[in-house]
Amino acid sequence: MTAVRHAVSIGIEALALLLVVREVALAHGTGMRGTQALYVANEGSDTVSAIDLASMKVTGVIAVGAGPQHIAVSPDRQYAVVTCSRSAEVWILALPAHTVVAAVSNATGPGGQTVFGAAATYAYVTNSQYGRVTVIETAVGKKVAMIPVGEAPTQISISPDGGRAYVPSERSHTVAALNLSLNVVAGELPIAVRPSAVEISPDGKYLLVASAVSNSVTVIDTTTQQSLRRIPVGDDPHHVVFGPGGAFAYVLNRGSDSLSVIQMANQQVVATIPVGKEPSDADITPSGHYIYVTNTGGGDVSVISTQTSAVVGTIPVGARPHNIVISGDGRYAFVANTGSDDISVINLLSQTTVGRVPVGKRPLGMALW
C-alpha cells in the first residue's frame, strides 16, 4: 500500500499495484469480509441500516430489538445476527431478503458480541446479564445451550478451526476456554489480573489477553493453556488485532493514545506509535500494510504503516468515530460516527473521505456482506 500511494500520479504503476492489492485481498478471504453491502446497528434508533456499496446509499432499514450494538454476518453469508442490549434479545435476519428469522429472548446483554462456529450452524453470543454464552442454532433461531462463564462477559474470540472459544470476564478475573463441540467450559486460563480483551492468533497457537488494570498483555499457549509471558504495553489496553499471518499483534491503548506493536517471535513490544485522542477500534488492510485506527476523542482516523511503524496520515471523519471495517477488496474503509449519526467512507488509495452516509442514531456495530 505504501508503494500504491507513491504511485498515484504515475498511472500504469498504480493500476498494477491495485491488481496486486486485489489478489492479496482475495487470498485473505474477500468473501468473508464482503464487498456488496454494509450492515449497521443503530443503537439509538433500534434499527439496522443496509448500505449498498455500489451506490453508497441506504437501501433498507430493518426494525430490531432495543439498543442494537453488535452485528455479525455468518460465514455462509445467509444470516445477520444482531445483539440488542436493552431488550436482551438476539435478532436473526435472513440475507439478502432482510426478513426476520427469529428474535431470541434473554440471550444477550450490554456489549454482547457474536461469533460463529464451523459451517455457520451455530452462533455463540455473550450474555453479560446472566454470565453466560448463549448457543443459538442460526437457521431457526433456537437456543440449544447456555454455557456458564464469568461475571458480565462481553467479548468472545473463536479459534480458526471453530472448535474453541475464549471469553474474558473482567469482574471475575477469568478467561473461560470453551469446547464448542460439547458446549462446555473446558478450563479457566491462568490470568492474575482483570482481562478486558482477548484475541487468538491466526494459527490458533496463542491467545493474547489484554488487561486495562495492569496495562499489560498476557500470552497464553492454547495447547497447554499456560501463561508464557506478560508484556507491558500502554495505558488501558482494550483492543487487540493480529496482522495477516500473525507475525505481529497490535494493541490499542486508550489511556495513553497509542498503539503497541508486539512481535510474536520474541513476544516483545518493538514499537509504540502515538495516535489520536481516545483510540477506539482498528482494522488492517488485506495486504497487511496499513492499520486504520478510529480516534473517538479526536474525530479522525490515524493511518499507520506496518512497514515503518509510523503514522503516515490522519483522516478527518464524523463526530465521535467508533467502529471501523475495511472492505474485502481493500478499496474502502467504513467508520461508524456515533456523534453525527452517519458512516464515513474512506477511499484507501487516495486516503481521503469520499462521502458520509446518514444512518440511524448512534451507529455502532458494522458487518460487511
C-alpha positions as CSV (number, residue, x, y, z in Angstrom):
1,M,0.0,0.0,0.0
2,T,2.9,2.4,0.6
3,A,4.0,1.8,-3.0
4,V,0.5,2.3,-4.2
5,R,0.3,5.8,-2.5
6,H,3.6,6.8,-4.1
7,A,2.4,5.7,-7.5
8,V,-0.9,7.5,-7.6
9,S,0.5,10.1,-10.1
10,I,2.2,7.5,-12.3
11,G,-0.9,5.8,-13.6
12,I,0.3,2.5,-15.0
13,E,2.2,1.6,-11.9
14,A,-0.8,2.5,-9.7
15,L,-3.0,0.2,-11.8
16,A,-0.6,-2.7,-11.5
17,L,-0.3,-2.2,-7.8
18,L,-4.1,-2.1,-7.4
19,L,-4.3,-5.5,-9.1
20,V,-1.7,-6.8,-6.6
21,V,-3.8,-5.5,-3.7
22,R,-6.9,-7.2,-5.2
23,E,-5.0,-10.5,-5.4
24,V,-3.9,-10.2,-1.8
25,A,-7.4,-9.4,-0.7
26,L,-8.7,-12.5,-2.4
27,A,-6.1,-14.6,-0.7
28,H,-7.3,-13.4,2.6
29,G,-10.9,-14.2,2.1
30,T,-12.7,-11.4,0.3
31,G,-16.0,-13.2,0.6
32,M,-15.7,-13.3,4.3
33,R,-15.2,-9.6,4.6
34,G,-17.8,-8.8,1.9
35,T,-17.9,-6.3,-0.9
36,Q,-21.6,-5.9,-1.7
37,A,-23.3,-4.4,1.4
38,L,-22.6,-2.9,4.8
39,Y,-25.0,-3.6,7.7
40,V,-25.0,-1.0,10.6
41,A,-26.5,-1.5,14.0
42,N,-28.1,1.8,15.2
43,E,-28.2,1.7,19.0
44,G,-30.3,4.8,19.4
45,S,-32.9,4.0,16.7
46,D,-33.4,0.3,17.3
47,T,-32.7,-0.4,13.6
48,V,-30.2,-1.9,11.2
49,S,-29.3,0.1,8.1
50,A,-28.4,-1.7,4.9
51,I,-26.0,0.2,2.7
52,D,-25.4,-0.8,-0.9
53,L,-21.7,-0.5,-1.6
54,A,-22.1,0.1,-5.3
55,S,-24.2,3.3,-4.8
56,M,-23.1,4.0,-1.2
57,K,-26.8,4.6,-0.3
58,V,-29.1,3.1,2.3
59,T,-31.3,0.6,0.6
60,G,-33.1,-0.8,3.6
61,V,-33.9,-0.1,7.3
62,I,-34.8,-3.1,9.4
63,A,-36.5,-2.6,12.8
64,V,-35.0,-4.9,15.5
65,G,-34.9,-5.0,19.3
66,A,-34.0,-2.2,21.7
67,G,-30.4,-1.0,21.7
68,P,-28.7,-3.0,18.9
69,Q,-24.9,-2.8,19.4
70,H,-23.2,-5.6,17.5
71,I,-23.9,-7.3,14.2
72,A,-22.2,-10.3,12.6
73,V,-22.7,-11.9,9.2
74,S,-22.5,-15.7,9.1
75,P,-19.6,-17.3,7.2
76,D,-22.1,-18.7,4.6
77,R,-23.5,-15.1,4.2
78,Q,-27.0,-16.4,4.8
79,Y,-27.7,-14.6,8.1
80,A,-27.0,-11.5,10.1
81,V,-27.1,-11.8,13.9
82,V,-27.8,-8.6,15.9
83,T,-27.3,-8.3,19.7
84,C,-29.8,-5.9,21.3
85,S,-28.5,-4.7,24.7
86,R,-31.6,-3.1,26.2
87,S,-34.1,-5.8,25.2
88,A,-31.6,-8.6,25.8
89,E,-32.6,-10.1,22.5
90,V,-30.7,-11.6,19.6
91,W,-32.3,-10.9,16.3
92,I,-31.5,-13.1,13.3
93,L,-32.1,-11.7,9.8
94,A,-32.1,-13.7,6.5
95,L,-29.8,-12.2,3.8
96,P,-30.2,-10.5,1.4
97,A,-34.0,-10.5,1.9
98,H,-33.8,-8.9,5.4
99,T,-36.6,-11.0,6.7
100,V,-36.6,-11.8,10.4
101,V,-35.9,-15.4,11.2
102,A,-36.2,-15.1,14.9
103,A,-36.0,-12.8,17.9
104,V,-34.3,-14.9,20.7
105,S,-35.2,-13.6,24.2
106,N,-32.9,-13.4,27.2
107,A,-29.9,-14.2,25.0
108,T,-27.6,-11.3,25.5
109,G,-26.9,-8.0,27.3
110,P,-24.9,-4.8,27.1
111,G,-21.8,-5.2,25.0
112,G,-22.9,-8.6,23.7
113,Q,-20.9,-10.0,20.8
114,T,-21.4,-12.9,18.4
115,V,-19.0,-15.4,16.7
116,F,-19.9,-18.4,14.5
117,G,-18.8,-22.0,14.7
118,A,-17.7,-24.2,11.8
119,A,-20.2,-24.2,8.9
120,A,-22.2,-21.3,10.5
121,T,-24.6,-23.8,12.1
122,Y,-24.4,-22.2,15.5
123,A,-24.0,-18.6,16.7
124,Y,-22.2,-18.0,20.1
125,V,-23.4,-14.9,21.9
126,T,-22.0,-13.3,25.1
127,N,-24.7,-12.7,27.7
128,S,-23.5,-10.1,30.2
129,Q,-26.7,-10.1,32.2
130,Y,-26.5,-13.8,33.2
131,G,-22.8,-14.6,32.9
132,R,-23.3,-17.0,30.0
133,V,-22.6,-17.7,26.4
134,T,-25.9,-18.4,24.5
135,V,-25.6,-21.0,21.8
136,I,-28.2,-20.4,19.0
137,E,-29.0,-22.6,16.0
138,T,-28.7,-19.9,13.4
139,A,-31.2,-21.1,10.7
140,V,-34.1,-21.5,13.1
141,G,-33.2,-19.1,15.9
142,K,-33.4,-21.7,18.6
143,K,-31.4,-21.7,21.9
144,V,-29.6,-25.0,22.2
145,A,-27.3,-24.3,25.2
146,M,-26.3,-21.7,27.7
147,I,-22.7,-22.1,28.9
148,P,-21.9,-20.5,32.3
149,V,-18.7,-18.4,32.2
150,G,-17.6,-15.5,34.4
151,E,-19.5,-12.4,35.5
152,A,-20.6,-9.9,32.9
153,P,-18.8,-11.3,29.8
154,T,-18.9,-9.2,26.6
155,Q,-16.1,-10.2,24.3
156,I,-15.5,-13.6,22.7
157,S,-12.8,-14.9,20.4
158,I,-13.0,-18.2,18.4
159,S,-10.2,-20.5,17.2
160,P,-9.6,-20.7,13.5
161,D,-11.0,-24.3,13.4
162,G,-14.2,-23.2,15.1
163,G,-13.8,-25.7,17.8
164,R,-12.8,-23.5,20.8
165,A,-13.8,-20.1,22.1
166,Y,-12.3,-17.8,24.8
167,V,-14.4,-15.5,26.9
168,P,-12.9,-12.9,29.3
169,S,-14.8,-11.8,32.3
170,E,-13.3,-8.7,33.8
171,R,-15.3,-8.8,37.0
172,S,-14.5,-12.4,37.7
173,H,-10.8,-12.1,36.8
174,T,-11.1,-15.1,34.5
175,V,-10.9,-16.3,30.9
176,A,-13.1,-19.3,30.1
177,A,-11.9,-21.7,27.5
178,L,-14.9,-23.3,25.8
179,N,-15.2,-26.6,24.0
180,L,-17.8,-25.9,21.3
181,S,-18.3,-29.4,20.2
182,L,-19.7,-30.2,23.7
183,N,-20.8,-26.6,24.7
184,V,-19.0,-26.8,28.0
185,V,-16.2,-24.9,29.8
186,A,-13.0,-26.9,29.2
187,G,-11.0,-24.8,31.6
188,E,-10.1,-21.4,33.0
189,L,-6.9,-19.8,31.9
190,P,-4.3,-18.6,34.4
191,I,-4.9,-14.8,34.4
192,A,-3.9,-13.0,37.5
193,V,-5.3,-9.6,36.5
194,R,-8.6,-8.4,35.2
195,P,-8.9,-9.3,31.5
196,S,-10.5,-6.7,29.2
197,A,-10.0,-8.2,25.7
198,V,-8.8,-11.4,24.1
199,E,-7.7,-12.3,20.5
200,I,-6.4,-15.6,19.2
201,S,-3.6,-15.8,16.7
202,P,-4.4,-16.8,13.0
203,D,-2.7,-20.2,13.6
204,G,-4.6,-20.8,16.8
205,K,-1.4,-21.3,18.9
206,Y,-1.6,-18.2,21.0
207,L,-4.2,-16.2,22.9
208,L,-3.4,-12.6,23.8
209,V,-5.2,-11.3,26.8
210,A,-5.2,-7.5,27.5
211,S,-5.6,-6.1,31.0
212,A,-6.6,-2.5,31.4
213,V,-5.7,-2.7,35.2
214,S,-2.1,-3.9,34.8
215,N,-1.5,-2.2,31.4
216,S,-0.3,-5.5,30.0
217,V,-0.9,-8.3,27.5
218,T,-0.6,-11.9,28.6
219,V,0.5,-14.5,26.1
220,I,-1.2,-17.9,26.6
221,D,-0.2,-21.2,24.9
222,T,-3.6,-22.6,23.8
223,T,-2.3,-26.2,23.7
224,T,-1.0,-26.2,27.3
225,Q,-3.3,-23.4,28.5
226,Q,-0.3,-22.0,30.3
227,S,0.8,-18.4,30.5
228,L,4.1,-17.8,28.6
229,R,4.7,-14.1,29.2
230,R,3.2,-10.9,30.4
231,I,4.1,-8.0,28.2
232,P,3.9,-4.3,29.4
233,V,2.0,-2.1,26.9
234,G,0.4,1.4,27.2
235,D,-2.3,2.6,29.5
236,D,-5.8,1.0,29.3
237,P,-5.3,-1.6,26.5
238,H,-8.7,-2.6,25.3
239,H,-8.4,-3.9,21.7
240,V,-6.1,-6.4,20.0
241,V,-5.8,-7.2,16.3
242,F,-3.3,-9.6,14.5
243,G,-1.8,-8.8,11.2
244,P,-2.1,-11.3,8.3
245,G,0.0,-14.3,9.1
246,G,0.1,-13.5,12.8
247,A,3.8,-12.3,12.9
248,F,2.7,-9.1,14.7
249,A,-0.1,-8.1,17.0
250,Y,-1.3,-4.6,17.5
251,V,-2.8,-3.3,20.8
252,L,-4.8,-0.1,21.2
253,N,-4.0,1.8,24.4
254,R,-7.0,4.1,25.1
255,G,-5.4,5.7,28.2
256,S,-2.1,6.7,26.5
257,D,-3.4,7.4,23.0
258,S,-1.0,4.9,21.4
259,L,-0.7,1.6,19.6
260,S,1.8,-1.1,20.8
261,V,3.3,-3.4,18.2
262,I,4.1,-6.9,19.6
263,Q,6.5,-9.1,17.6
264,M,5.2,-12.6,18.3
265,A,8.5,-14.3,17.5
266,N,10.1,-12.8,20.7
267,Q,6.9,-11.8,22.4
268,Q,8.1,-8.2,23.0
269,V,6.9,-4.7,22.1
270,V,9.0,-3.5,19.2
271,A,7.3,-0.1,18.7
272,T,4.9,2.3,20.4
273,I,3.1,4.5,18.0
274,P,1.3,7.7,19.1
275,V,-2.2,8.0,17.5
276,G,-5.1,10.4,18.1
277,K,-7.2,11.0,21.2
278,E,-9.1,8.0,22.7
279,P,-8.4,5.3,20.1
280,S,-11.4,3.1,19.9
281,D,-11.2,0.5,17.2
282,A,-8.8,-0.7,14.4
283,D,-8.8,-2.7,11.2
284,I,-5.9,-3.8,9.0
285,T,-5.9,-3.9,5.2
286,P,-6.0,-7.3,3.5
287,S,-2.4,-6.7,2.3
288,G,-1.3,-6.1,6.0
289,H,0.5,-2.9,5.0
290,Y,-1.8,-0.4,6.8
291,I,-3.7,-0.2,10.0
292,Y,-6.6,2.3,10.4
293,V,-7.4,3.5,13.9
294,T,-10.5,5.4,14.9
295,N,-9.9,8.2,17.5
296,T,-13.2,8.8,19.3
297,G,-12.0,11.9,21.1
298,G,-10.4,13.5,18.0
299,G,-12.9,12.9,15.3
300,D,-10.4,11.4,13.0
301,V,-8.6,8.2,11.8
302,S,-4.9,7.5,12.1
303,V,-3.3,5.7,9.2
304,I,-0.3,3.6,10.3
305,S,2.3,1.9,8.0
306,T,3.2,-1.5,9.3
307,Q,6.4,-1.4,7.4
308,T,7.7,1.8,9.1
309,S,5.6,1.6,12.4
310,A,4.7,5.3,11.9
311,V,1.6,7.4,11.3
312,V,1.5,8.3,7.7
313,G,-1.7,10.2,7.6
314,T,-4.7,11.5,9.6
315,I,-8.1,11.5,8.0
316,P,-11.0,13.7,9.4
317,V,-14.3,11.8,9.7
318,G,-17.5,12.5,11.6
319,A,-18.2,13.1,15.3
320,R,-17.0,10.5,17.8
321,P,-15.9,7.8,15.4
322,H,-16.2,4.3,16.9
323,N,-16.0,1.1,14.9
324,I,-14.2,0.7,11.6
325,V,-14.3,-2.1,9.0
326,I,-12.3,-2.5,5.7
327,S,-14.0,-4.0,2.6
328,G,-12.8,-7.3,1.4
329,D,-11.4,-5.9,-1.8
330,G,-9.2,-3.4,0.1
331,R,-10.8,-0.4,-1.6
332,Y,-12.7,1.3,1.2
333,A,-12.9,1.7,5.0
334,F,-16.1,2.5,6.7
335,V,-16.3,4.4,10.0
336,A,-19.3,4.5,12.4
337,N,-19.7,8.0,13.7
338,T,-21.7,7.7,16.9
339,G,-21.8,11.5,17.4
340,S,-23.0,12.5,13.9
341,D,-25.2,9.5,13.1
342,D,-23.5,8.6,9.9
343,I,-20.9,6.4,8.2
344,S,-17.7,7.9,6.8
345,V,-16.5,6.2,3.6
346,I,-12.7,6.4,3.2
347,N,-11.0,5.7,-0.2
348,L,-7.9,3.7,0.7
349,L,-6.0,4.6,-2.4
350,S,-6.4,8.4,-2.0
351,Q,-6.5,8.2,1.8
352,T,-9.4,10.7,1.9
353,T,-13.0,10.6,3.0
354,V,-15.1,10.4,-0.2
355,G,-18.6,10.6,1.4
356,R,-20.7,10.3,4.6
357,V,-23.9,8.2,4.6
358,P,-26.6,9.1,7.1
359,V,-27.9,6.2,9.1
360,G,-29.8,5.9,12.4
361,K,-29.0,7.2,15.8
362,R,-25.7,6.2,17.4
363,P,-24.4,3.7,14.8
364,L,-22.1,1.2,16.5
365,G,-21.6,-2.3,15.1
366,M,-21.0,-2.9,11.4
367,A,-20.6,-6.0,9.3
368,L,-19.8,-6.5,5.6
369,W,-21.8,-8.8,3.3
